[in-house]
Structures are given as C-alpha cells and as structure tokens.
Amino acid sequence: MKNSHEDIALKTAIYFGHLGRKLSTRDSLGRIILGSNDDYYKSPCFVYLFQTEHPEYRKFGISSNPELRSKTCKKYERDLYKELLFSFCCADRITACAIEQALIERPENLTVFASHHLWLRPKVEKYIEYEKKQFEFFKGRRHNTELTVMPKDEVEKIILELSNDWKTYDPLQFFNKHAPERMEDLNNQMRGLLNKYLFVVRGSDYLMLTDKRDLNGREIVPLEEVPKIYKEIYGKEMI
C-alpha cells in the first residue's frame, strides 16, 4: 500500500484533517495510525490501571515504569494514583498507545469526561447516574480523558482483547472497530480525496484540504504529487 493512492490519501487526511492538529504530539491517534521508526516507540511499554482516591474512578494510561508513575505525576494529579491495580506489558510503545487510544474511546469511558456523552449512550446506562453527579467535579479540576468507572477485571479483559486485535488488524481496521467516532471524519476525508470531491490545494507556503470549487487562485495538487509538494513547502517528508 505504501505510496499508493490509498496510502497518500490516508497520510493527507491525517496531516491536514482534524487529526493533524495533534500530530506533533507523539502519542496522538494520528501518529499511531501512521506509525513511526523513531526509537521512542520501540521500547517495551506498559498499559496501567490505578485506583484513584475517588472510589468509583480508576485511572488508566501508559508508562515505561508504572510503579514510578504515582511519584512523578504533577501535584494536582496525585489523587488519581492511589494504588496500582495492574499493568500490562506491550512489546513497544506504539502498541501501548493504540490500546490506550482505544480505551479512551470506549463508550463507558467517554461518558466520564465528555459531557454530551452522558445523555447519548443508551448502551451504558448503568454507568450514567453516578457520572451525572460527579462530572462537574472532574470537569472543574482537570481535563483528563483517561478515567474509567469500569471495574478492574473488566478493564483488564478489554485490554487483553485490544492487544489481540492490534496483532490481528492493521491500524485502520483496528481503530475503525475500536474508535469509530474518531475515525468517521478521517474515513470521509479519505473517500473525498480518492473520489475527487475533496481536494488538496497549494497556497504560497502551505497545503490545505478543501471541498470548494472556488479555489481563489490556488492550485489543485494531484493526490500522487502531494508528498513531493509537501516536502518542497515544509522541508521534510510525509511519514
């Protein structure tokens, strides 16, 4: 698939779509989908689960050393790291990041930190009532997307399933299954690029996506030319 139209459409949609806003963040969803040969991602990494000081809430995340996590967290986060419940070793950080991103997107966990999900998740009603009462508490103190109200055994089971799926599927298949809402825009943008109702246009010193036919004098860049033009403008490869 490398350098095929599908591959270029994927990269282009990630770089210039919504996921591109956080592409410079090393553990972002876009970066995990694209992959990386950076040594940062090659060492073993753990997915962990901590009990917080708030009985119904647990904190998951990734770390090369979960046992030290509670000692190195910021002062305002210390109530989230009361006790390490378990850690799951992954072969590399890419795998750990993929599992973490999929855990964030679990409907049960989205309800914890995204207020609109509190009323749009009929399948997780058993988790809703307490969260309605506690959501403002967490919202007022921190923006944290790695909280869960699921019990330890349930989280551990899900992590094992996610690990197996990451070995089975390619990244697009994995996240289409486990993060469908996040993937919706990306998939739409890829289809638009491949079916030529979404375009890459070149400005004086930038590239951007548009669906508008009125290009204001900007040049449409053929999809197969995007990596070359990207390098000319930004001085680096699309990876």
C-alpha positions as CSV (number, residue, x, y, z in Angstrom):
1,M,0.0,0.0,0.0
2,K,3.0,2.3,0.5
3,N,2.8,5.3,-1.9
4,S,-0.4,4.0,-3.4
5,H,-3.3,6.5,-3.8
6,E,-4.9,5.0,-0.7
7,D,-1.7,5.4,1.3
8,I,-1.3,9.0,0.2
9,A,-5.0,9.7,0.9
10,L,-4.6,8.4,4.4
11,K,-1.5,10.5,5.1
12,T,-3.0,13.6,3.6
13,A,-6.3,13.2,5.6
14,I,-4.3,12.8,8.8
15,Y,-1.8,15.6,8.1
16,F,-4.4,18.2,7.0
17,G,-7.6,16.9,8.7
18,H,-8.7,17.1,12.3
19,L,-6.1,14.5,13.5
20,G,-3.3,16.7,12.1
21,R,-3.9,19.3,14.9
22,K,-2.3,17.0,17.4
23,L,0.1,15.1,15.0
24,S,3.1,16.7,16.7
25,T,2.0,15.0,19.9
26,R,4.0,11.8,20.0
27,D,1.2,9.6,21.4
28,S,-1.7,11.0,19.3
29,L,-4.1,8.9,17.4
30,G,-2.9,10.2,14.0
31,R,0.7,9.4,14.8
32,I,-0.2,5.9,16.0
33,I,-2.1,5.2,12.8
34,L,0.8,6.4,10.6
35,G,3.4,4.5,12.6
36,S,7.0,5.6,13.2
37,N,10.5,4.2,13.1
38,D,11.5,6.6,15.9
39,D,13.4,4.8,18.7
40,Y,10.9,6.4,21.1
41,Y,8.3,3.9,20.1
42,K,10.4,0.8,20.1
43,S,11.0,0.0,23.8
44,P,8.6,-2.1,25.8
45,C,5.8,0.0,27.4
46,F,3.0,-0.8,29.9
47,V,-0.7,0.0,30.0
48,Y,-1.6,0.6,33.6
49,L,-4.6,1.0,35.8
50,F,-4.6,2.9,39.1
51,Q,-7.2,3.2,41.7
52,T,-7.9,6.9,42.4
53,E,-8.8,8.3,45.8
54,H,-12.4,8.6,44.4
55,P,-13.8,5.0,44.9
56,E,-15.8,4.8,41.6
57,Y,-13.0,6.1,39.4
58,R,-9.9,4.4,38.1
59,K,-7.1,6.0,36.0
60,F,-5.5,4.2,33.1
61,G,-2.6,5.3,31.0
62,I,0.8,4.2,29.6
63,S,4.3,4.3,31.0
64,S,7.7,2.7,30.7
65,N,7.6,2.3,34.5
66,P,4.1,2.3,36.1
67,E,5.5,1.8,39.6
68,L,7.1,5.3,39.4
69,R,4.1,6.9,37.8
70,S,2.5,7.9,41.1
71,K,5.7,9.5,42.2
72,T,6.3,11.6,39.1
73,C,2.8,12.8,38.5
74,K,2.0,16.5,38.9
75,K,0.8,17.7,42.3
76,Y,-2.8,18.3,41.2
77,E,-3.0,14.7,39.8
78,R,-1.8,12.9,42.9
79,D,-5.3,11.9,43.9
80,L,-5.5,9.8,40.7
81,Y,-2.7,7.5,41.6
82,K,-3.6,5.9,44.9
83,E,-2.8,2.3,44.1
84,L,-1.5,0.4,41.1
85,L,-4.1,-2.2,40.3
86,F,-2.3,-3.9,37.4
87,S,0.0,-3.2,34.5
88,F,0.1,-5.0,31.1
89,C,3.4,-5.1,29.2
90,C,3.4,-4.4,25.5
91,A,6.2,-5.1,23.1
92,D,6.5,-1.4,22.1
93,R,5.1,2.0,22.8
94,I,3.1,2.0,19.6
95,T,1.1,-1.0,20.8
96,A,0.6,0.6,24.2
97,C,-0.6,3.9,22.6
98,A,-3.0,2.0,20.4
99,I,-4.6,0.2,23.4
100,E,-4.7,3.5,25.4
101,Q,-6.5,5.3,22.5
102,A,-9.0,2.5,22.1
103,L,-9.7,2.5,25.8
104,I,-10.3,6.3,25.7
105,E,-12.9,5.7,23.0
106,R,-14.8,3.1,24.9
107,P,-18.4,4.3,25.4
108,E,-18.2,3.6,29.1
109,N,-15.1,5.9,29.4
110,L,-16.3,8.7,27.1
111,T,-19.1,9.3,29.5
112,V,-16.6,10.2,32.2
113,F,-15.1,13.3,30.6
114,A,-17.3,14.3,27.6
115,S,-20.5,15.8,28.9
116,H,-22.5,15.3,25.7
117,H,-22.0,11.5,26.0
118,L,-23.8,11.4,29.3
119,W,-27.1,11.6,27.5
120,L,-26.2,9.9,24.2
121,R,-25.1,6.5,25.4
122,P,-28.1,4.2,25.9
123,K,-25.9,1.1,25.9
124,V,-24.1,2.2,29.1
125,E,-27.0,3.4,31.3
126,K,-25.6,1.5,34.2
127,Y,-22.6,3.9,34.3
128,I,-24.5,7.1,33.8
129,E,-26.2,8.0,37.0
130,Y,-23.1,8.4,39.2
131,E,-21.3,10.2,36.4
132,K,-24.0,12.8,36.1
133,K,-23.4,13.6,39.7
134,Q,-19.7,13.6,39.5
135,F,-18.9,15.0,36.1
136,E,-18.8,18.6,37.2
137,F,-16.2,17.7,39.9
138,F,-13.8,16.4,37.4
139,K,-14.5,19.0,34.8
140,G,-13.8,21.7,37.2
141,R,-10.5,20.3,38.3
142,R,-8.8,18.8,35.2
143,H,-9.2,17.8,31.6
144,N,-8.5,14.1,31.8
145,T,-9.5,11.6,29.1
146,E,-8.1,8.5,30.9
147,L,-10.6,7.9,33.6
148,T,-12.9,4.9,33.8
149,V,-15.8,3.7,36.1
150,M,-15.3,0.2,34.9
151,P,-14.0,-2.3,37.5
152,K,-10.5,-3.7,37.3
153,D,-11.5,-7.1,35.9
154,E,-13.5,-5.6,33.1
155,V,-10.7,-3.2,32.1
156,E,-8.1,-6.0,32.2
157,K,-10.3,-8.2,30.0
158,I,-10.8,-5.3,27.5
159,I,-7.0,-4.6,27.4
160,L,-6.3,-8.3,26.5
161,E,-8.9,-8.2,23.7
162,L,-7.4,-4.9,22.4
163,S,-3.9,-6.4,22.4
164,N,-5.1,-9.4,20.4
165,D,-6.9,-7.2,17.9
166,W,-3.9,-4.9,17.4
167,K,-1.9,-8.1,16.4
168,T,-4.7,-9.2,14.1
169,Y,-5.7,-6.0,12.3
170,D,-3.9,-3.2,10.5
171,P,-4.2,0.2,12.3
172,L,-7.1,1.5,10.2
173,Q,-9.1,-1.7,10.8
174,F,-8.2,-1.6,14.5
175,F,-9.4,2.0,15.0
176,N,-12.4,1.6,12.8
177,K,-13.5,-1.1,15.1
178,H,-12.5,0.5,18.4
179,A,-12.7,4.2,17.8
180,P,-15.4,4.6,15.1
181,E,-16.5,8.1,16.1
182,R,-12.9,9.4,15.9
183,M,-12.4,7.7,12.6
184,E,-15.5,9.0,10.9
185,D,-14.0,12.3,9.7
186,L,-10.8,10.6,8.6
187,N,-12.7,8.0,6.6
188,N,-14.8,10.6,5.0
189,Q,-11.8,12.7,4.0
190,M,-10.0,9.7,2.5
191,R,-13.1,8.9,0.4
192,G,-13.3,12.5,-0.7
193,L,-9.7,12.6,-1.8
194,L,-9.9,9.3,-3.6
195,N,-13.2,10.2,-5.3
196,K,-12.2,13.8,-6.1
197,Y,-14.8,15.7,-4.3
198,L,-12.2,16.8,-1.7
199,F,-9.0,18.5,-2.9
200,V,-5.5,19.4,-1.8
201,V,-4.7,23.0,-2.8
202,R,-1.5,24.8,-2.7
203,G,-1.1,28.3,-1.3
204,S,2.1,30.4,-1.3
205,D,3.6,28.5,1.5
206,Y,1.0,25.9,2.6
207,L,-1.2,23.0,1.6
208,M,-4.8,22.6,2.8
209,L,-7.9,20.5,2.1
210,T,-11.0,22.0,0.6
211,D,-14.2,20.8,-1.0
212,K,-14.8,24.2,-2.6
213,R,-14.7,24.6,-6.4
214,D,-13.9,28.3,-6.0
215,L,-10.2,28.0,-5.3
216,N,-9.4,31.7,-5.1
217,G,-6.5,31.3,-7.5
218,R,-4.9,28.4,-5.6
219,E,-3.6,25.4,-7.5
220,I,-5.1,21.9,-7.0
221,V,-2.4,19.4,-6.3
222,P,-2.9,15.9,-7.8
223,L,-3.0,13.4,-5.0
224,E,0.0,11.5,-6.2
225,E,2.0,14.8,-6.1
226,V,1.1,15.6,-2.5
227,P,4.2,14.0,-0.8
228,K,6.6,15.8,-3.2
229,I,4.9,19.2,-2.9
230,Y,4.7,18.7,0.9
231,K,8.5,18.2,1.0
232,E,9.1,21.3,-1.2
233,I,6.9,23.5,1.1
234,Y,7.7,22.1,4.5
235,G,11.2,20.8,4.0
236,K,10.5,17.3,5.3
237,E,9.0,14.0,4.3
238,M,5.4,13.0,5.0
239,I,5.9,9.9,7.2
